[in-house]
Amino acid sequence: MRRLALLVGLCLLFSLLAGPHPRELSLGGALRALHSVASLGPQALALVPVGLAAQQPATAQKYDLLLRGGHVIDARNKISAVRDVAISNGKIAAVDTKLDSADALKTVDVSGLYVTPGLVDIHAHTYTGTGERGSYAGDNSIPPDGFTFRVGVTTVADAGCAGWRNFEDFKQRIIDRSKTRILAFINIVGNGMRGGKFEQDLTDMEAKPAADMALKYPGLIIGVKTAHYSGPEWTPVEHAVEAGTMANIPVMVDFGTNHPERPLAELVTKKLRPGDIYTHMYSGLRGELDPSGHVNPGMVEGRKRGVIFDVGHGGGSFLWRIAMPLIKDGFVPDSISTDIHISSMNTGMKDMLNVMDKFLAMGLPLDSVVAQSTWHPAREIKQDQLGNLSVGAIADVAVLRLEKGKFGLTDMNGARMDSTQRLMCELTVKDGRIVYDLNGISRPDWKTLPEGYGPIGDGRWDGLNPARGTTPGTQRGRGGNPQLQPQSGGR
């Protein structure tokens, strides 16, 4: 009985003094609680500091989270080596060969795994929830949080689902309510990507309203998109470039139906500016491979001019018979992206890691594939605070496992390539907090916890199971970050 009374008294005292609202306990109440515990003997008093230290937030640690012993791949800083990565207040605090775990509130052993910046997918479709059938401003898009963190993606750029007429609905409906960081290419079509009658309407492709909306939301609208146009006119491209010039942001082009009047070579050598993006580069739908079986010479010249070439796999824009010859010619992607939507997510394109796996299978080194999925796309959309692990950068991190085995990867027509390796995401950190943990590597074994345990994390590093009162005040949508601002980027 005496032992039971001791435990009850200690639990009451700890909950009062170390809870989220310690001021609710009066001085008299605190003294009475201490007196009650003291009356149980010196062994009880000896336990009080230990219990309080276990319950109260630590103040001495320099870091909130330390990822220890992983192989860091950071293209911006030219790192490919075993390093420790420390995070504090949502930013990268240190990257070094050996950091002291005593300086961290939480340490996670990631030895044997790859530690990369959070993946950046610049071609996604996320404007869902409107109920519009057959529309990428509706049923064709996917809810982002179900498809991002589990594969290491922390940032997506929505690729033109909304135009200037419906962008603010997209913002309040999806962007502001999502945990994933969502940036956006605004569609040159004012009504956005709502299907045939809207996307073929040349009269709704106005440069100034699109540019004005982009200027209203700098750092959130990071580009202009033109897509799916089936006519022979250059109007969609020309007006998109005009809007991009007004707003000082890049243009992404899905070149629609192929027409001899507007050849791909002219698009990338004359119409697009340096820094503009040609997506669906391995589709084979617009002459990316010339009749001799080699890369279209216009694409080579376009790259020399500074035009960027992006994968944009999707449900109908990646073929082995196009990609392999282009890779053999040395025409590798500047950036890897998914073009994820309700059709592509279950066909040849499964997710971001599946697309990365395909380039590993075609012989690209892991360091290159990671660069094409992190630093390169971040730089392309002028977001230099993303896609890297520089000290002071936003603490978005993916912890990946490279599995060995027998795997198969399929293209848009269902053709398979065999592979002996694939990437799996073990842990995802966004804004310094763990938001995905596949195998619980950041968690204690339940058998080591007290009976009746509750949430065991601290909100300074844990975005999954933080104990009450430990989470710093944040808002949903883009992680509660201040609005991202455009940064100077280069190729």
Secondary structure as UniProt FT lines:
FT   HELIX           2..18
FT   HELIX           22..24
FT   HELIX           27..38
FT   TURN            39..40
FT   HELIX           42..55
FT   STRAND          63..74
FT   TURN            75..78
FT   STRAND          79..88
FT   TURN            89..90
FT   STRAND          91..96
FT   HELIX           101..103
FT   STRAND          104..109
FT   TURN            111..112
FT   STRAND          114..117
FT   STRAND          119..124
FT   TURN            133..134
FT   TURN            136..140
FT   HELIX           144..146
FT   HELIX           149..151
FT   STRAND          153..163
FT   TURN            164..166
FT   HELIX           167..173
FT   HELIX           175..177
FT   STRAND          181..187
FT   TURN            190..191
FT   HELIX           196..199
FT   HELIX           202..204
FT   HELIX           207..216
FT   TURN            219..220
FT   STRAND          221..226
FT   HELIX           235..247
FT   STRAND          251..253
FT   TURN            260..261
FT   HELIX           264..266
FT   HELIX           267..271
FT   TURN            274..275
FT   STRAND          277..278
FT   TURN            291..292
FT   HELIX           297..305
FT   STRAND          308..310
FT   TURN            314..316
FT   HELIX           320..328
FT   TURN            329..330
FT   TURN            342..343
FT   HELIX           344..346
FT   HELIX           352..361
FT   TURN            362..363
FT   HELIX           366..371
FT   TURN            372..374
FT   HELIX           375..380
FT   TURN            381..382
FT   TURN            384..385
FT   TURN            391..392
FT   STRAND          397..410
FT   TURN            412..413
FT   STRAND          416..430
FT   TURN            431..432
FT   STRAND          433..437
FT   TURN            438..439
FT   TURN            441..442
FT   HELIX           446..448
FT   TURN            451..452
FT   TURN            459..461
FT   TURN            468..469
FT   HELIX           478..480
//
